[in-house]
Amino acid sequence: FGFEPLQTPAVELEETLKGKYGSDAERLIYDVGHSGGKENLALRYDLSVPLCRVAAQYPELTKPLKRYQIAPVWRAERPQKGRYREFYQCDADTVGSDSMLADAEIVNVIYEILTRLGFEKFVININNRKIIAGIGQLAGVPDELLGGLYRSIDKLDKIGLEGVEAELRKTGLEDAISALRKAQATKKVITDLIQALREADLTAIETRLRQADLENEAIAMLVSQLAALELESIATIPDAVIKRLLEFLQIGGSNDEILAQLRKWLANYPEALAGVTELEEMTRYLKALGIPEEYYPVVPSMVRGLAYYTGPIYETIVEEPNIGSITGGGRYDELIGMFAKHSYPATGTTIGIERIIDVMKELEMFPPAVGKTVAQILVTQFNPDLVTESLKMARELRQAGLNVELYFENDPLGKQIRYALKKGIPYVVILGPDEVIAGQAAIRNLQLKQQETVPRGQAAARIKVWQSPTK
């Protein structure tokens, strides 16, 4: 595909990372302090923002810049299945092109990588942030509720329509709960009160306060704070809008059918229609690339969490196990402009290497040799007097292009062979006194349980024949 390596530092200025991801993501950024200077430093959260900083810093780089990077990133996560504090990402990005060909190529890269790894049951869900913005306009939802709206519809595949409906009805109340918690930072917030808020049971709040057996002064203070929050006027999504959103979320069919329905639903919103046009173009290119349509469904409810996306977005889900997305990405045309007066369009994907490894382990996709040593041959040490012959033999085999490990200790031959078996080394070379005198080497194939003695100069060739079963 023509992507070239470009590495970025593990440590960035904190100001480089902050203000790029959105509040939910930014709380996971690792702050590492000053380290002798005045600027705050932080460990990189992903590989995309550092790339944008580099692209802004070095505008002379030839465009489009097609770059890949495999490197660790850090998140202040609570470790659990599929989530780590330090993990590797593989990114592929194109900077300097606004063509949908670049986005289609990124999806093609994801498809090629996963199919070559042996994945079969996966989908690369695609959507467009312009369409997501159009959903907010269609619903007439105020700006302060858009975040809650997007979070709710993004859960459609996990909690279903009924779950999304319940989430939408709570949108706005969560902000009130957060405000109350902040106001009560120095006092314990009553669990029952929080539950009443979550249930939107406004009439029960004062009753629950009194049932908590608080002093009158404390009750008065809490009621005062509730009044200050103006709970009864908290912005929530009207029932009619929720009903319309649920109808929208039931759009289905082939990609062409979904895009046609989106055109009808979003006909009055030019920016959203531009997003539909981009997806129409993208899916046309993916079809020309020969990728079966079932691998890249258009999913209007898919949001992607990072704030910097501006156009097409994509996220890969495997059917089993339930581990979340294994790749994710999209177009971020405005991010580079946050670091310089000029900006460049850009698009790319992130592949979660640890998550892919977790899935492949669980599905037993790795061939037996994976996880074994890279050494192909173990040269044994027959006795201390012959160690120089073992050294020479190891050198000769390495010069022939073979990976060779030399056994260091003067252990019994049986122990050396057991070591090779444990490490998965398939061939063992034995140089005893008889072999040295005759100019020969004994080669034991541990997989076939065979041993041959050949002229020493032919040892490498014999092993290569064993390695090539067609010969």
N, C-alpha and C positions, 0 to 999 in steps of 0.2 A: 504493500500500500504506500510505501515511500515515507513512512514516519521515521524520524531520526531521534536519537537520544538527546535529552537536555535535562541536566540535573539542577535542582534548586536546593538551597540550604535547609537544614532541619530547623534552625532557629531563625525567626523573623522578628522584626519590630512588631510590638503588640498592635500599634496603630495600623500596620499593614493588614492584619487579620480582622480587627474589630470593625464592625459596621458593614460587613460583606455578606454574612450568612443568615441573618435573622436572629431574634432573641433566643429561640429554643436551641439553636446550634451554638451560639456564642457562649453560652454558659458552660459549654464543654471544652473551651479553649484552655490549654495549660499555660498559666503564667509562670515564667521562670525568673522573674525579678530583673535586677539591673545589670549584674555581672560587670561592675566597675564603671559603667557609664551612666548617663542620666536617663537614657531611654529605657522604657519597659520592654522586655523581650518575652516571646512566647514560642512554644513548639508549634510547628505547622499543623493545622487542623485537617487540611487536604492538600492536594497538589495543584489545584486549579488556580487559587488566589496567588500563590507564589509565582506561577507561570505568568499570570497577568502583570504582576509587578515587574518581572523580567522583560516582558514584551513592551511595557511602557518605558522602561529604563533604557532599552536598546532598540530604538525605532528603526535602526539601519538593518535589522535582521530581514532577510528576504521573505516576502509574503507571496502566497500563503505560507506560513510557518507550520509545518506538520511535525509534531513532536510527540514522543512517548517518554514515560518515566516510570520506573518501578522503584518504590522507596517506602520507608515507614512513615506513618502519620500517628498523631497522638490525640486521644479524646479523654476527658475526665469522666469516663463512663463507670457505671457499676458493672464489673465483668459478669457476663452470663453467656449462654449459648448464642453464638453469632455476634457478640459484642465484646470488644477488647479495648484496653487502654492504649496499647501499642499494636499496630497491625500494618501490613503491607497493602499498598494500593498499586494498581497498574493503570496509568492514565494514557489515553490517546486523544490529542486535541489538534484542531486546525484553527489557526489564527490568521485573519486577514481575508476571509471569504464569506459573503452573505448568501452564497448559492445553497439551495437545498441539496445539491449534489454532495456537499460536505457533510450534511446531516445524514443523508442516506448512506454515505460511506462509513460513518461512525457506526450505524446500525449494522452494516455489513461486516465491519470488524468484529463486533460483538458476536454476531452469528457464526462467523468463521472460527473464532477462538473456541466457542462453546461446542460446536459440532466436532471440531478436531480433538477436543478433550474427551469426546464420547457422550456428551449430553444429547438427549433426545426430547425429553418432556420439559420444555421451557417455553416461555413467551417473552418477547421484548415489547412490553406495552408502550404505546406511543400516544402523546397528546401534545397540546400547545398551550403555553401560558397565556397567550392572547385569548384562547377559547375560555380558559379558566376565568380571566378577567371579565369576559362576556357573560359568564354565568352570574357573576356578582351584579353586573348591570341589569341583566334580565330579571333577577330577583328583586332589584331595587333595594339591596341591602346597604345600610350606611357603612361608611369606610371603617368605623370602629368595630364592626362585626365581621368584616371580610375574612380576617384570620381564622375566626371560629368557624365560619362557613366552609372555608377551604379544608380545614382540618376534619370537619365532619364528613364531607363528601368523599374525602380521600380514604375513609375507612369503609367504603361501600363493600369492597370484596371481603372484608374481615367480619363486619357486623350485620351486613344485609340492610335492606331498605328500612325495616322497623328500627334497627339500631341507629341508622342515620337520622331517621325522624326524631328519635329521642334525643340524639345529640344536638340537632338543630333547635329543638325546643329549649335546650339549656344554654344556647349561645347567648352571651351577654351576662348571664348569672355568674359564670365563672370569674369574670372580671370583678364583679361585686364582691365575691368571696375573697379574691386576692387583695382587694382594697381593704376589706375588714381585717384580714390577717396582718396587713401592713400597719393598720391603725393600732392593732393590739400586739405590736411587736414585743412589748415588755410584759404582757399579761397572757395567761393561757386562754386560747380561744375555745369556746364551748363546742364540743363535738355535736351536740344536738342542734345547736344553732346553725352550724355549717351544713348539717344534713337538711335542715329546714330550707336553707337557701338553695341547696342543690335540687330539692324537690319543688322549688318555687312556691312553697306553702307559706306565703307571707303572713297569713292570719295566725299561724301557729307560732310565730317567732317569739312574741312577747310571752305567751303562755309557757313556752319551753324555757325561756329565761327565768321565769318565776319558779318553775319546777326545779331548776338547778340550785335553788336555795341560796341565791347570792344575796349579799347585803343590798339594801335599797339603793345605796349610792352607786354600787357597781352596775345594778340594773339600769339606773338612770343614765349612767355613762354609756353603756352599750346601746341603749335605745336612742340616745342622742347621736351616736356614731352611725347607727342604722339610718336615722333620719337624714343625716348629712350625705349618706350614700344615695338618697332618693330612690330607694329600692322600687317603689311602685312605678317609677318612670324609667327604670332600666330598659335600655333598648334591646328588644328581642325581635325575632323574626315572626311576622304575622302568620297565622294558620294558612291563609290563602297562598302566601308565597311559598311556604313549606310544601303545600300540595303541588304547586307548579314545579318546584324543584324536584320532587320525587317523581313526577311524570317525566321530567327531563332526564333523570338518572336511569330511566328504563329504556332509553334509546338502545337499540341493538341491531344485529344483522351483520352483513359483510362490511368490510371497510368502506366500500363505495356507498352502501346503504346508510351507514352511520354518518358519513360526511354529508350526504344529501340531506339527512334529517337535521344535522347541525346547521346547514345553510338556511333551512326554514326557521328553526328556532331562533337563530341569531341574525336574522335578516336585517334588523334595524341597528346593528352594532358593527360599524365598519372595521374596527380593529379586530374584533372576534372573527369576522369573515376573512380578514387577511390571514389569520391563523388557520382557518379551514383551507384556504387556498394553498398555504405552505404544506399542509399535510397531504392534500391531493397530489401536489407535485412530488413530495417525498415518497408516497406510496407507489406512485407511477415508476419512480426510479428503482425502488426495491423490487418491484415486479420484474422490471427489465433485468435486474441482477440475478433473477432466478430463485429468489428466496421465497419459499411457500408462504402464502398470506397468513396461515394460521400461526406463524412465528412472530408476526408483528401486528397484532390487533390494535385498532384505534380505541382507546379507553377514555371517554370524556371525563370520568371522575378522578383520573390519576393526576395528582398535583405535583409531587416532588417538593421536599421541604425547604431547600435552600432559596434564599430571597433573590439571588442574582440571576435566575433564569429569565429569559425574555421571549423565547420562541419555542420551537420543538423541544420536548422533553421525552426521555425514554428510561425505562426501568425494567430489569429482567427478573422474572420470578420463575422458580422451578416448582414443578408439581409436588414433589416430595424431596426432602423433608420440609416442614413449615419453618423456614429460617429467615424469611424476609427477602429483600432484594439482594441479588448477587452482583448486579451491575446497575449503575444509574448515571444519568448525565443529561445534557441538553445544551441549548444555545444560550450564550451569555454575552450579548453584543455590547453591553454598557459597562462591564466590569473593568476592562482595561482603562477606560476613561476616568475611573476613580483614582488612578495613579498618575495621570498626566493630562495635559490639555487636549491631546489627541486621543482617539480611541480606534479600535479595530473590532470588527465583528469576529466572533469566535464560537466554536462548538466543540464538544468533546464528551468523553465518557470516563467513568471510573469503574474499575473492576476490582471487587473485593477479594483479594487472593485467599485470605484465611477462610472466608465464607465458602469459597469454591472448594477449598481443601476439605472443609468440614462436610460439605455435601458429598464430595467424591468418596470420602472415607465411609460415610454412613451408607452410601449406595454401593460400596465395594467396587468402585470404578477403577482403582489403581491396579496396574499389572503387578504380579508378584515381585518383580525386581525393584520396584519403587520402595525406597526406604532402606535399601541395602547399600553397601559400600560402593564407591565408584571404582575401586580396585578390581581389575580383571584377573590378576595373577598374584599369588603369594609365593615368593622365593623363600624357601626354608633355610634354616641354619643347621647344618648337619652336626658340626662340632666347631669349637673355637679355632682349630687349625685351618678350617676350610672357609672361614668367614669372608676372606678376600675373594674367593671364587664366587661366593654368593653375591657379593657386591658387583663383581664384573658381570655376572649373569643378569642381575637386575638392570644394570646400565645398558647391556645389549638389547634386552627386551624393550626398554623405554625408547631406545634409538629406533626401534622398529615400529614405534607408534602405539605401544601397549601401555595401559595403566598398571603399574607394578608396585606392590607393597613388599618391603623386606621385613622378615621376622627378626626382632632384635635380640630376643633372649635365647640362651642355650638350653632350651627345653626339649623333652622327648619329642620325637617326630609325631607321635599320636596326638599330643597336646597341640602341636602346631596345626595339624590338619583339623582338629576340632575347632580351633580358632577360625580357620578359613570357613568352615561350615557355618559357624555362628554368625559370621559377618556376611555370608552370602558370596564369598569369593569363589568363582567356579573352577579355577585351575590352580594347581600347586606344582611348583618346580622343585625337584629334589636333586641335590648335587652331593652324592656321597663319594668316598675315596675311589670306588670302582668307576663311577661316571667321570670323575675328574681325570683319572689316568687314561680312560678310553676316549676322552674328548666328547663325551655324550652328556645328555640331560634326561632325567626321568620326569615325565609330565603326567600328572594324575588329573583326569577329568572327573570332578566330584559329582557332576550332574549325571553322567553316564556310568559312573563307577568303573571307569576304565583307566589303565595306566599303560603308557608306551614309552620306550626309550629310543631317542632319536639323536643323530649327530647334533652337537651343541649349536652349530650355526643354523640348523633347521628348526629349532625350537619355536621361534616366533611364527614361522610359516605354518607349522603344525597346529598351533593354537588358533591361528586365524581360520584354518580349514574347519576346525571344530565350531568356531563362532559363526560360520556361514553354512547352514544346513543344506543349502541348495547345491553346494559343491561336493 
